[in-house]
Amino acid sequence: MIMTHSTLQEAVGQVTAVASAHAQQVDSEGTYPVDSVAALRSSGLLGLVIGEEAGGMGAGPVEFTEVLGAIAAACGSTAMIYLMHVAAAVTVASAPPAAMPDLLARMASGEVLGTLAFSEKGSRSHFWAPVSESVADGDDVLFSAYKSWVTSAGYADVYVMSSKSAVDPETVDLYAIPAGTVGLDIAGPWSGLGLRGNASSPMSVEVTIPASYRIGEPGSGFGTMMATVLPWFNLGNSAVSLGLSTAAVDAAVAHVTGARLEHLDQALSALPTIRAQIAKMSITLAAQTSYLAQAAAKVATPAGDTALFVLGVKASANDAALIITESAMRVCGGAAFSKHLPIERAFRDARAGSVMAPTADVLYDFYGKALTGLPLF
């Protein structure tokens, strides 16, 4: 698919219209946004950053963050599902598994929805250090794992999973495992404070798969996580945080300019305290949006300081979203608290970013290590 600006805008509009219409129901009922995902599949956006040779749009990090931010402003759950698909797609694109030569094209076309399954109870937010094991058995691999926080669990068509390498357990392997593989099971329900529709259930994995499902060479998984997954995931997670922040700011501005103090014949925006809070929210959002744009440009064209941007942007955007959405709740008072405005949903959804691996605190530590010349690991 050849991407033009109008093509992209039309696709984004198609998805955000559906996502917005269903966002409240998805959140209140904790249901997977099947209509929004169907819109994603038909829009071409599942192939946004996949190369044109594989049937994708061939877009880069800048377009990705802009598209994802727009989707997040409509529905946080849909945005996270989309982010995890893109993260899985760029991982597959880095070294397509030999047994699935058409997987990337199918992910680009919308036939296959992908997701990552890296997080584990045993290593918590240290997603790069799986405790899961894979054991070579001739041309097959015996893969045993308990994965936590698997977005689209039970709904994805392919899961990109990590384990200790079957060749060298001191290293990491990545595998693309199709849904429906015997022994790939949902291990529990998903119920979260926010992002209630993204089906981030735990999964129990006891499968025998061909070794040719592996992504890349044996033991190459850690390098792929750091060089490919981390930059794209951190950019995308930042975009989700800022999309949620945008929704909160827009709703807060609309409320304070529309709601009135009838006894004073004034809009709420007539109060200097409210105007000051709105100003601070907007300035913080503008600054973080600029930082994200710089980070995306750095990933698109790497330079010497690209790693610092990759490490800093998610932590910074996550924390900004906490502040912005809390301020929006405070400014809009009872109207927000009583769920008459979408701000309360954005407030809850925004809490996920900072605790999502790699957590904001871990990234700040890594950033400090990088600045002071210490090894990250």
C-alpha positions in Angstrom: 0.0 0.0 0.0 1.4 3.4 -1.0 1.0 5.9 1.8 -0.1 9.4 1.2 -1.1 12.0 3.7 -4.7 11.7 2.8 -4.6 7.9 2.8 -3.2 8.0 6.3 -5.6 10.7 7.6 -8.5 8.7 6.2 -7.4 5.5 7.9 -6.8 7.2 11.2 -10.2 8.8 11.0 -11.9 5.5 10.3 -10.4 3.9 13.3 -10.8 6.8 15.8 -14.4 7.2 14.9 -15.1 3.6 15.8 -12.9 3.7 18.9 -14.5 6.9 20.2 -18.0 5.5 19.8 -17.2 2.3 21.8 -14.6 3.6 24.3 -17.0 4.2 27.2 -18.6 0.8 26.9 -15.2 -0.9 26.5 -14.1 0.7 29.7 -17.2 0.3 31.8 -17.7 -3.3 30.8 -14.1 -4.3 30.6 -14.7 -5.8 27.2 -12.2 -6.2 24.3 -12.8 -3.5 21.6 -13.7 -6.0 18.8 -15.2 -3.2 16.6 -12.1 -1.0 17.0 -9.8 -3.9 16.2 -11.9 -4.8 13.2 -11.5 -1.2 12.1 -7.8 -1.4 12.6 -7.6 -4.6 10.5 -9.5 -3.0 7.6 -7.8 0.4 7.7 -4.3 -0.7 6.7 -2.8 0.7 9.9 -1.7 -2.7 11.1 0.9 -2.4 8.3 1.8 1.3 9.0 5.5 0.7 9.7 5.9 -2.5 7.7 7.8 -2.0 4.5 6.0 -1.6 1.2 7.7 -4.8 -0.1 5.7 -6.7 2.5 2.5 -4.9 1.7 2.8 -2.3 4.4 2.7 1.5 4.3 6.4 1.9 4.9 6.0 4.7 7.5 8.5 5.6 10.2 8.6 6.4 13.9 7.3 10.0 13.5 4.1 8.9 11.7 3.7 6.0 14.1 3.7 8.3 17.2 1.2 10.7 15.5 -1.2 7.9 14.6 -0.9 6.2 17.9 -1.5 9.4 19.8 -4.7 10.0 17.9 -6.0 6.5 18.6 -5.1 6.9 22.3 -7.1 10.1 22.5 -10.1 8.1 21.3 -9.6 4.9 23.3 -6.6 3.9 25.5 -7.3 0.2 25.3 -7.4 0.2 21.5 -4.2 2.2 21.4 -2.4 -0.3 23.6 -3.6 -3.2 21.4 -2.3 -1.3 18.4 1.0 -0.5 20.0 1.7 -4.2 20.9 0.9 -5.2 17.4 3.4 -2.8 15.9 6.0 -3.8 18.5 5.5 -7.5 17.5 5.6 -6.5 13.8 8.9 -4.7 13.9 10.3 -7.6 15.9 9.2 -10.1 13.2 10.5 -7.8 10.5 14.0 -7.8 12.1 14.4 -11.5 11.3 11.2 -13.2 10.0 11.0 -16.8 11.3 11.9 -19.4 8.6 8.7 -21.4 9.1 6.5 -18.3 8.5 7.9 -16.5 5.4 4.5 -14.8 4.8 3.9 -13.7 8.5 5.0 -10.1 8.0 2.8 -9.7 4.9 -0.2 -11.1 6.8 0.5 -8.8 9.7 0.6 -5.8 7.3 -2.7 -6.8 5.6 -4.6 -7.0 8.8 -5.1 -10.8 8.6 -2.9 -11.3 11.6 -3.0 -9.3 14.8 0.2 -9.7 16.8 1.3 -8.9 20.3 4.3 -9.3 22.6 4.5 -11.7 25.6 7.7 -10.7 27.4 6.7 -9.9 31.0 6.9 -12.6 33.6 6.1 -12.9 37.3 9.6 -14.2 37.9 11.5 -11.2 36.5 8.7 -8.6 36.9 9.5 -5.3 35.1 12.9 -6.6 33.9 11.4 -7.8 30.6 14.8 -8.5 29.1 15.5 -11.3 31.6 13.0 -14.1 31.0 13.0 -17.0 33.4 11.0 -19.1 30.9 12.9 -22.0 29.4 13.1 -23.6 25.9 14.8 -26.9 25.4 15.9 -28.3 22.0 14.3 -31.5 21.0 15.6 -32.4 17.5 14.0 -29.9 15.1 11.6 -28.8 17.7 11.7 -26.8 20.9 9.9 -27.5 24.2 8.8 -24.1 25.4 7.6 -23.6 29.0 6.6 -20.3 30.4 4.1 -18.3 32.5 3.7 -14.9 30.9 2.0 -12.0 32.6 0.3 -8.9 31.2 -0.1 -10.2 27.6 -2.1 -7.6 25.8 -4.8 -9.1 23.4 -4.4 -12.5 25.3 -6.9 -14.8 23.6 -7.5 -12.4 20.8 -4.1 -12.1 19.0 -3.3 -14.3 16.1 0.4 -14.6 16.9 2.4 -14.1 20.1 6.0 -13.0 20.1 7.4 -14.7 23.2 10.8 -14.7 24.9 12.6 -17.4 26.8 16.0 -18.5 27.9 17.8 -19.8 24.7 17.5 -23.4 23.9 21.2 -23.3 22.9 22.6 -21.1 25.7 20.4 -20.4 28.7 22.5 -17.4 29.5 21.1 -15.7 26.4 17.5 -15.1 25.1 15.5 -16.5 22.2 12.4 -15.0 20.7 9.7 -17.0 19.0 6.5 -16.2 17.0 3.9 -18.6 18.3 0.5 -18.8 16.4 -2.7 -18.7 18.4 -4.3 -22.1 18.6 -1.0 -23.9 19.3 -1.8 -26.7 21.8 -0.6 -25.7 25.3 -1.0 -21.9 24.7 -3.7 -21.0 27.3 -5.2 -18.0 29.1 -4.3 -18.4 32.8 -6.6 -16.0 34.3 -8.9 -13.0 33.8 -7.9 -9.4 33.2 -9.2 -6.7 35.5 -7.2 -3.5 35.8 -7.6 0.0 37.1 -7.4 1.3 33.6 -6.9 0.1 30.0 -9.8 -2.3 31.0 -10.4 -3.5 27.5 -7.0 -4.6 26.3 -7.3 -8.1 27.6 -3.9 -8.1 29.4 -4.3 -11.6 30.9 -1.6 -13.9 32.0 -0.8 -16.9 29.8 0.4 -20.4 30.6 2.7 -21.8 27.9 3.6 -25.5 27.6 4.1 -26.0 23.9 6.2 -28.0 21.4 7.0 -25.8 18.4 9.4 -26.0 15.4 12.7 -24.4 16.1 12.1 -22.5 12.9 9.5 -20.4 14.7 12.5 -18.6 16.2 13.0 -14.9 15.3 16.7 -14.4 14.5 19.7 -16.6 15.4 19.9 -18.5 18.6 20.7 -16.2 21.5 20.0 -13.1 19.6 16.8 -12.2 21.5 18.4 -9.7 24.0 19.9 -7.7 21.2 16.6 -7.6 19.3 14.8 -6.4 22.5 17.3 -3.6 23.0 17.8 -2.5 19.4 14.3 -3.0 18.0 11.7 -3.6 20.6 12.7 -1.0 23.2 12.9 2.1 20.8 9.6 1.3 19.1 7.8 0.4 22.4 9.1 3.4 24.3 8.0 5.8 21.5 4.6 4.1 21.3 4.0 4.0 25.0 4.9 7.7 25.1 2.4 8.4 22.4 -0.3 6.6 24.3 0.5 8.7 27.4 0.3 11.9 25.5 -2.8 10.9 23.5 -4.6 10.3 26.8 -3.2 13.7 28.1 -4.6 15.4 25.0 -8.0 13.9 25.6 -7.9 15.1 29.2 -6.8 18.6 28.2 -9.4 19.0 25.4 -12.2 17.8 27.7 -11.1 20.1 30.5 -10.9 23.1 28.3 -14.4 22.3 26.8 -15.8 22.0 30.3 -14.4 25.1 31.8 -15.4 27.2 28.9 -18.9 25.7 28.6 -20.0 25.3 32.2 -21.2 28.4 34.0 -21.4 29.9 37.5 -25.0 31.2 37.0 -25.0 33.3 40.1 -22.0 35.2 38.7 -23.0 34.9 35.0 -19.5 33.6 34.3 -17.9 30.5 32.7 -15.6 28.5 35.0 -12.7 29.8 32.9 -13.3 33.2 34.4 -11.6 31.9 37.6 -7.8 32.7 37.5 -7.0 29.5 39.4 -8.7 27.4 36.8 -7.0 29.3 33.9 -3.6 28.8 35.6 -4.1 25.0 35.8 -5.3 24.8 32.2 -2.3 26.8 31.1 0.2 24.5 33.0 -1.5 21.4 31.6 -1.3 22.7 28.1 2.3 23.8 28.4 3.4 20.5 29.8 1.6 18.7 27.0 3.2 20.9 24.4 6.7 20.4 25.8 6.3 16.6 26.0 4.9 16.4 22.5 7.9 18.3 21.2 10.2 15.9 23.1 8.4 12.9 21.7 8.7 14.3 18.2 12.5 14.7 18.7 12.8 11.2 20.0 10.9 9.8 17.1 13.1 11.7 14.7 16.2 10.3 16.4 15.0 6.8 16.1 14.2 7.4 12.4 17.7 8.7 11.8 19.9 7.5 14.7 22.6 9.7 16.1 25.0 9.6 19.0 22.4 10.6 21.6 19.6 8.5 20.3 19.8 6.1 23.2 19.2 8.9 25.7 16.1 9.9 23.9 14.8 6.3 23.8 15.5 6.0 27.6 14.1 9.3 28.6 11.0 9.8 26.5 8.8 7.1 28.0 9.5 8.0 31.6 9.0 11.7 30.9 5.8 11.2 29.0 4.4 8.7 31.6 5.0 11.2 34.4 3.6 14.1 32.4 0.4 12.1 31.8 0.0 11.5 35.6 0.3 15.2 36.3 -1.9 16.4 33.4 -4.8 13.9 33.9 -4.7 14.6 37.7 -4.9 18.3 37.0 -7.8 17.9 34.6 -9.6 15.9 37.3 -9.0 18.7 39.8 -10.0 21.5 37.5 -13.3 19.8 36.4 -14.2 18.7 40.0 -17.4 16.8 40.4 -18.2 16.6 36.7 -15.0 14.5 36.2 -15.3 12.5 39.4 -18.8 11.5 38.7 -17.8 10.2 35.2 -19.8 12.9 33.4 -16.6 13.6 31.4 -14.2 11.2 29.8 -11.4 12.7 31.9 -11.8 10.0 34.7 -11.2 7.3 32.1 -8.0 9.0 30.8 -6.9 9.5 34.4 -7.1 5.8 35.1 -5.7 4.7 31.7 -2.7 7.0 32.2 -1.7 5.2 35.4 -0.6 2.2 33.4 2.3 3.7 31.5 4.6 4.4 34.4 4.3 0.8 35.7 4.5 -0.9 32.3 7.9 -2.5 31.7 10.4 -0.9 31.4 8.9 1.2 34.2 9.5 4.9 34.5 11.8 4.5 37.5 13.9 1.8 35.8 14.3 4.1 32.7 15.3 7.1 34.9 18.0 4.8 36.5 19.2 3.7 33.0 19.3 7.3 31.8 21.4 8.3 34.8 23.7 5.4 34.2 24.1 6.4 30.5 24.8 10.0 31.5 27.5 9.0 34.1 29.2 6.4 31.9 28.0 3.3 33.7 26.9 0.1 32.0 23.1 -0.3 31.8 23.2 -4.0 32.7 
